[in-house]
Amino acid sequence: MSGTFYEFFAGAGMARAGLGDRWRCLFANDIDLKKAGTYDDNWGAGAMKPADVKTLKPTDLPGEADLVWASFPCQDLSLAGGGAGLRGERSGVFWPFWRLIAQLNEEGRGPPIVALENVAATLTSHSGKDFEALCLALVDAGYKVGARVIDAVLFVPQSRPRMFLIAVRDDVTIPAGLVEPSGSLAGVDSRVAATYDRIVSRVVDEPELQRVVDAWINWSVPLPSTKRAGLAEIIEDEPEGVEWHSQDETKTLIDRMSDINRRKVIKASKAGARMFGTAYRRTRVHKGVKTVRTEVRFDGIAGCLRTPSGGSSRQIVIEVKGRRVRSRLMSSREAARLMGMSDKYKLPSAYNEAYHLIGDGVAVPVVDHLARNIFDPLMAAMRCNLRLVA
């Protein structure tokens, strides 16, 4: 057993799935009752407390957790959102969550490790000020901080870059192997390196940012050593819950493609073998007029899964074999596989409910990778230090 954890904004429990049996969940929370029900269906009742995080008190959280995981809402930080950032109604729930963790620290049972997950755009939201606010909140509570952007495409056939802000309490000794020896992320994680450089450049005008610079950790996260599955390996011929479109529906999808995207379909048809692609309907402005466009890819990678809020956000599967072209919605089970979820995981029977649950989650193998390369070694080092002190 590596350690214990609390899981906030838990959704389907994908962080729990990634941490695996090595970690024991003491408490989980989500405001969505349906998601909480699915969590219980898969993990058993007891850990999940469905509630608005604003209403939680330290007495609701049992014991002392070694790790707190929080995949807080991304809508206000996402490039597709309205740009409200951490002041927004949804992404802004980070603040009541963090007040709760600060109260645990005041009681002497604060977690030694905190992991925050969100969209990569968190690094640049409001010209980087939202990310700086996150870092300052953690640093002022007595944590050292560092971030990495990891794309789930390294593990599953889905393009899904996400920011992981990992904080360790000041009294925790970090093994040397977990930190980049060069002291720089240049060439390793360019987005985070640029973010850190921006923070350093702003210290003159914003002296409080020096606290972030002084507490910064360049986490070393190796590339995965295993080969990921291809898109064709997760697609089913006749999946449950969705049907192939009519010829007219497929024709409409193709008619709405730009010349560049239509040529991708033609190229796939000339390949000879059966080809699978994925597509989204997107609203684009052409000559001042909003137009629905179908954008398709045949590179063996799916686009980033999103929660369904209207038909445009559901991902479409395109099958091309010679002159035959078929299309349909991606099934919820196929979407779950794109997140690295086991086929044994019990999904809601309603399509939209299942797809929303999945699109809101974190890729399971990314969490597993972080656990094996950062969280587990940190816990081993902490236990070793405790034995030395004893």
URFEN-V764104 format. One record per backbone hydrogen bond with DSSP energy under -0.5 kcal/mol. CO is the residue of the C=O (numbers start at 1). NH is the residue of the N-H. Records with the same first field share a line. If there is no record, write none. Layout:
CO: NH + NH
//
This chain:
3: 24
4: 66 + 67
5: 26 + 27
6: 8 + 69
7: 29
8: 71
10: 13 + 14
13: 17
14: 18
15: 19
16: 20
19: 22
20: 23
22: 2 + 3
23: 25
24: 5
27: 7
28: 49
29: 9 + 10
30: 51
31: 33
32: 36
33: 37
34: 38
35: 39
36: 40
37: 41
38: 42
39: 43
40: 44
47: 28
49: 30 + 51
52: 55
53: 56
57: 60
58: 61
60: 62
66: 113
67: 6
68: 115
69: 8
70: 72 + 117
74: 77 + 78
76: 85
78: 81
84: 87
85: 88
88: 92
90: 93
91: 94
92: 95
93: 97
94: 98
95: 99
96: 100
97: 101
98: 102
99: 103
100: 104
101: 105
102: 106
103: 107
104: 109
105: 108
112: 169
113: 68
114: 167
115: 70
116: 165
118: 163
119: 122
120: 123
121: 124 + 125
124: 127 + 128
125: 128 + 130
126: 129
128: 132
129: 133
130: 134
131: 135
132: 136
133: 137
134: 138
135: 139
136: 140
137: 141
138: 141 + 143
139: 142
142: 170
144: 168
145: 217
146: 166
148: 150 + 164
150: 152 + 162
151: 154
152: 155 + 156
155: 229
156: 158
157: 302
158: 160
160: 152
161: 120
162: 150
163: 118 + 165
164: 148 + 166
165: 116 + 167
166: 146
167: 114
168: 144
169: 172
172: 174
173: 175
175: 178
176: 179
178: 220
180: 183
185: 188 + 189
189: 193
190: 194
191: 195
192: 196
193: 197
194: 198
195: 199
196: 200
197: 201
198: 202
199: 202
200: 203
202: 206
206: 209
207: 210
208: 211
209: 212 + 213
210: 214
211: 215
213: 216
215: 145
217: 219
218: 180
219: 221
220: 222
230: 233
231: 234 + 235
239: 242
246: 250
247: 251
248: 252
249: 253
250: 254
251: 255
252: 256
254: 257
256: 294
258: 262
259: 263
260: 264
261: 265
262: 266
263: 267
264: 268
265: 269
266: 270
268: 271
271: 273
275: 320
277: 318
278: 297
279: 316
280: 282 + 295
282: 284 + 293
284: 286 + 291
286: 289
289: 286
291: 284 + 293
293: 282 + 295
294: 296
295: 280
297: 278
300: 231
302: 159
307: 309
310: 309 + 313
311: 314
312: 281
315: 330
316: 279
317: 328
318: 277
319: 326
320: 275
321: 324
324: 321
326: 319
327: 245
328: 317
331: 335
332: 336
333: 337
334: 338
335: 339
336: 339 + 341
337: 340
339: 364
342: 345
345: 347
350: 354
351: 355
352: 356
353: 357
354: 358
355: 359
356: 360
358: 361
363: 366 + 367
364: 368
365: 369
366: 370
367: 371
368: 372
369: 373
370: 374 + 375
371: 376
374: 378
375: 379
376: 380
377: 381
378: 382
379: 383
380: 384
381: 385
382: 386
383: 387
384: 388
385: 389
386: 390
//
